Structure formats: structure tokens, C-alpha cells
Amino acid sequence: MKALGFSFFNAEVAWRYLPDILAGMWVTVQLGVAVAASGLALGLALAVLRALHLRPVNFLIVCFADVLRALPPLVVIMVLFFAFPYVDLSMSAFTATWLSLTLVLAAFAEEIFWAGILSVPRGQAEAARATGLTWLQSMGHVVMPQAVRLTVAPLTNRVIAITKSTALGSVVGLSEVLNNAQSASSNAGNATPLTLGALACLAIFIPVVLLGRWTETRFRWKN
């Protein structure tokens, strides 16, 4: 037990590297919030655009969704960070990670939103148009409120999964919480920073999980 405490719960090492862990936590929180906001917004926009039923546009959206859902997020991050500089589109580790995870989340969100739109009876949109509402008004006031409500649960799970993937940014040198914890552990020759990193992840993502559970309960359809 003494060896375990020295290796994983060393107070002196923890105090020395706590600022690095806190700095990594802040980067992880910023990245997670940015990915969730931009990914959901882009996914919603693509789903609404797909509802216009323009075949060339729908073909491109379906291709985008299928390709990004099939590719591992790590591959997308590495392509954006390492390959794009060859075409004069270099970006920082934060930007590459944010853009990659945003695109992946948008691909999943688009399909989820689209399924929600299809689940709303077509007659409701037609009735809204019959009252004089434009297509955009009927989508915004009649179809989308119901579609979004139906998609809360799968969207919540997907957002949680994607935000946890922020740790993949360590591959391109992003100073997020787990990357900082691993570097600190190597420098200290002690695993205590990894324990701090694990606790930091719990502090970040447990509230997200609880918020997701509350959201699912709040917006689920009543029996």
C-alpha cells in the first residue's frame, strides 16, 4: 500500500504539477464546448438543408455524413494537422482538433436531426403551409421543435462521446488535460499526475453526463 500511495497519490508530486493539470482542464473544457456548439449547429443546418430535397445537395450531404461517420476522429485530426500544410492550409493543434471533431459530430448530428424530421408526420408540415406559413416558417415553428425533442437522447449521447475524444488532440501536441498529465508523469517519474488527470476528467465529464441525463428526462415525450 505504501508503494501504491507513493506512485499514484504522492502529495508532493501532485502539488508540483497541479497547475499543468488545471491548465489542461481549461483547454479541454474550451475545446469540448466549442465542438459541441459548432458540431450541433452545423448538423442542424445540414439537416434543414437536406429537407429542401434538392438531389445534388442531398447527395453531397449524404456523402459527407457517411464518410465522416466512417472515419475514426483520430484519422481526421491527423489529416488536417499533418497533410493540409502541404496545400498551404496549416493550422494549430487546437484548431485542427476542433475542426475535426466538429465535422465528425456534425455528420452524426445531421443524421440524427434528419431522422427526427422524418419522424414528424408529413401532414403537419402540409397543414402549416395551408395556413399561410412559408416553408421556412413551417420548419421553424412546426417541424423542428418536434424533431429536436425526439432527438435529444441520441444527440446527448453523441455529444458526450465526441467531447471525450478531445483527448485525441494529444496526438498533435495539444496541451489538453491528459496530454499534460502524461508529460508530467514522464517528467516526474511518478504516476501521480495521471491520477490527477483521471480526476480532472471525472470533474469535467460527470457534470456533462448528469446534464445529459437531466436533458433526456426534461424533454422526453410523456406517455
C-alpha positions as CSV (number, residue, x, y, z in Angstrom):
1,M,0.0,0.0,0.0
2,K,2.9,2.3,0.8
3,A,4.3,1.8,-2.7
4,L,0.9,2.4,-4.3
5,G,0.4,5.6,-2.4
6,F,3.9,6.8,-3.3
7,S,3.4,6.0,-7.0
8,F,-0.2,7.2,-7.6
9,F,-1.1,9.5,-4.7
10,N,2.1,11.4,-4.0
11,A,1.1,14.8,-2.5
12,E,4.4,16.5,-3.3
13,V,4.3,15.5,-6.9
14,A,0.6,16.3,-7.2
15,W,1.1,19.8,-5.8
16,R,4.1,20.4,-8.1
17,Y,2.1,19.5,-11.3
18,L,-1.3,20.7,-10.3
19,P,-1.0,24.0,-12.3
20,D,-0.3,22.0,-15.5
21,I,-3.3,19.8,-14.9
22,L,-5.6,22.8,-14.3
23,A,-4.3,24.5,-17.5
24,G,-5.0,21.3,-19.4
25,M,-8.5,21.1,-17.9
26,W,-9.2,24.6,-19.2
27,V,-8.1,23.7,-22.7
28,T,-10.3,20.6,-22.6
29,V,-13.4,22.5,-21.4
30,Q,-12.9,25.2,-24.1
31,L,-12.5,22.6,-26.8
32,G,-15.4,20.5,-25.7
33,V,-17.8,23.5,-25.6
34,A,-16.6,24.7,-28.9
35,V,-17.0,21.3,-30.6
36,A,-20.5,20.7,-29.1
37,A,-21.8,24.1,-30.2
38,S,-20.4,24.2,-33.7
39,G,-21.0,20.5,-34.4
40,L,-24.7,20.6,-33.4
41,A,-25.2,23.9,-35.3
42,L,-23.6,22.5,-38.5
43,G,-25.5,19.3,-38.2
44,L,-28.8,21.1,-37.7
45,A,-28.1,23.3,-40.7
46,L,-27.3,20.4,-42.9
47,A,-30.5,18.5,-41.9
48,V,-32.6,21.5,-42.7
49,L,-30.8,22.0,-46.0
50,R,-31.5,18.3,-46.8
51,A,-35.2,18.8,-46.1
52,L,-35.3,21.0,-49.2
53,H,-35.0,17.8,-51.2
54,L,-32.5,19.1,-53.8
55,R,-30.9,16.0,-55.2
56,P,-27.4,17.3,-55.8
57,V,-27.3,18.9,-52.4
58,N,-28.7,15.9,-50.7
59,F,-26.1,13.7,-52.4
60,L,-23.3,15.8,-51.1
61,I,-24.7,15.9,-47.6
62,V,-25.2,12.1,-47.5
63,C,-21.6,11.6,-48.8
64,F,-20.3,14.0,-46.1
65,A,-22.2,12.2,-43.3
66,D,-21.3,8.7,-44.4
67,V,-17.6,9.5,-44.9
68,L,-17.2,11.4,-41.6
69,R,-19.1,8.8,-39.6
70,A,-16.9,6.0,-41.1
71,L,-13.6,7.7,-40.5
72,P,-12.0,7.5,-37.0
73,P,-11.7,11.0,-35.5
74,L,-8.0,10.4,-35.0
75,V,-7.5,10.0,-38.7
76,V,-9.4,13.2,-39.4
77,I,-7.3,15.1,-36.9
78,M,-4.0,13.8,-38.4
79,V,-5.0,14.6,-41.9
80,L,-6.0,18.2,-41.0
81,F,-2.9,18.8,-39.0
82,F,-0.2,17.0,-40.9
83,A,-1.5,16.9,-44.5
84,F,-3.1,20.2,-45.0
85,P,0.1,22.2,-44.6
86,Y,1.2,20.7,-47.9
87,V,-1.6,22.8,-49.6
88,D,-0.8,25.9,-47.5
89,L,-3.6,25.3,-45.0
90,S,-1.6,24.8,-41.8
91,M,-3.5,25.2,-38.5
92,S,-2.8,25.0,-34.8
93,A,-3.3,21.8,-32.8
94,F,-6.4,23.3,-31.2
95,T,-7.9,24.4,-34.5
96,A,-7.2,21.0,-36.1
97,T,-8.7,19.1,-33.2
98,W,-11.7,21.5,-33.0
99,L,-12.4,21.3,-36.7
100,S,-12.0,17.6,-36.9
101,L,-14.3,16.8,-34.0
102,T,-16.8,19.4,-35.2
103,L,-17.1,17.7,-38.6
104,V,-17.5,14.3,-37.1
105,L,-20.1,15.5,-34.6
106,A,-21.9,17.3,-37.4
107,A,-22.1,14.2,-39.5
108,F,-23.7,12.2,-36.7
109,A,-25.9,15.1,-35.7
110,E,-27.2,15.6,-39.2
111,E,-28.3,12.0,-39.5
112,I,-30.0,12.2,-36.0
113,F,-31.8,15.5,-36.9
114,W,-32.8,14.1,-40.2
115,A,-34.3,11.1,-38.6
116,G,-36.2,13.4,-36.3
117,I,-37.5,15.4,-39.2
118,L,-38.7,12.3,-40.9
119,S,-40.5,11.1,-37.8
120,V,-42.7,14.1,-37.8
121,P,-45.9,13.3,-39.8
122,R,-45.8,15.0,-43.2
123,G,-49.3,16.2,-42.8
124,Q,-48.3,18.6,-40.1
125,A,-46.0,20.5,-42.4
126,E,-48.6,20.5,-45.1
127,A,-51.2,21.8,-42.6
128,A,-48.8,24.6,-41.6
129,R,-48.2,25.6,-45.2
130,A,-52.0,25.6,-45.7
131,T,-52.4,28.2,-43.0
132,G,-50.1,30.5,-45.0
133,L,-46.8,29.8,-43.4
134,T,-43.7,29.7,-45.6
135,W,-41.6,26.6,-45.9
136,L,-39.0,28.1,-43.6
137,Q,-41.7,29.2,-41.0
138,S,-43.3,25.7,-41.0
139,M,-39.9,24.1,-40.4
140,G,-39.0,26.5,-37.7
141,H,-42.4,26.6,-35.9
142,V,-43.9,23.2,-36.5
143,V,-41.5,20.5,-37.7
144,M,-38.1,21.3,-36.0
145,P,-39.5,21.8,-32.4
146,Q,-40.9,18.3,-32.6
147,A,-37.9,16.8,-34.4
148,V,-35.4,18.3,-31.9
149,R,-37.4,17.0,-29.0
150,L,-37.3,13.5,-30.4
151,T,-33.5,13.6,-31.0
152,V,-32.4,14.8,-27.5
153,A,-31.4,11.4,-26.2
154,P,-29.3,10.2,-29.1
155,L,-27.7,13.7,-29.5
156,T,-26.8,13.8,-25.9
157,N,-25.0,10.5,-26.1
158,R,-23.2,11.5,-29.2
159,V,-22.1,14.9,-27.8
160,I,-20.7,13.1,-24.7
161,A,-18.8,10.6,-26.8
162,I,-17.3,13.3,-29.1
163,T,-16.3,15.6,-26.3
164,K,-14.4,12.8,-24.6
165,S,-12.5,12.5,-27.9
166,T,-10.8,15.8,-27.1
167,A,-8.0,13.7,-25.6
168,L,-7.1,12.7,-29.2
169,G,-5.7,16.2,-29.6
170,S,-2.6,15.0,-27.7
171,V,-1.5,13.2,-30.8
172,V,-0.9,16.6,-32.5
173,G,0.6,18.2,-29.3
174,L,-2.5,19.8,-27.9
175,S,-1.9,20.6,-24.3
176,E,-5.2,19.2,-23.0
177,V,-5.6,17.6,-19.7
178,L,-4.5,14.0,-20.5
179,N,-1.5,15.1,-22.6
180,N,-0.3,17.4,-19.7
181,A,-0.8,14.6,-17.2
182,Q,1.2,12.2,-19.3
183,S,4.0,14.6,-19.8
184,A,4.1,15.5,-16.1
185,S,4.1,11.8,-15.2
186,S,7.1,11.2,-17.5
187,N,9.0,14.2,-16.1
188,A,8.3,13.3,-12.5
189,G,8.9,9.5,-13.0
190,N,5.7,9.1,-11.0
191,A,2.1,8.2,-11.9
192,T,0.5,10.7,-9.6
193,P,-0.1,13.3,-12.4
194,L,-2.0,10.6,-14.3
195,T,-4.2,10.2,-11.2
196,L,-4.8,13.9,-11.3
197,G,-5.6,13.7,-15.0
198,A,-8.2,11.0,-14.3
199,L,-9.8,13.0,-11.5
200,A,-9.8,16.1,-13.8
201,C,-11.6,14.1,-16.5
202,L,-14.2,13.0,-13.9
203,A,-14.6,16.6,-12.8
204,I,-15.2,17.7,-16.4
205,F,-17.4,14.9,-17.8
206,I,-19.5,13.8,-14.8
207,P,-21.4,17.1,-14.9
208,V,-21.8,16.6,-18.7
209,V,-23.3,13.1,-18.2
210,L,-25.6,14.4,-15.4
211,L,-26.7,17.3,-17.6
212,G,-27.4,14.9,-20.4
213,R,-29.5,12.7,-18.2
214,W,-31.5,15.7,-16.9
215,T,-32.0,16.9,-20.5
216,E,-33.3,13.5,-21.6
217,T,-35.7,13.4,-18.7
218,R,-36.8,17.0,-19.2
219,F,-37.5,16.7,-22.9
220,R,-38.7,13.1,-23.3
221,W,-42.3,12.6,-24.6
222,K,-44.8,12.0,-21.8
223,N,-46.6,8.6,-22.0
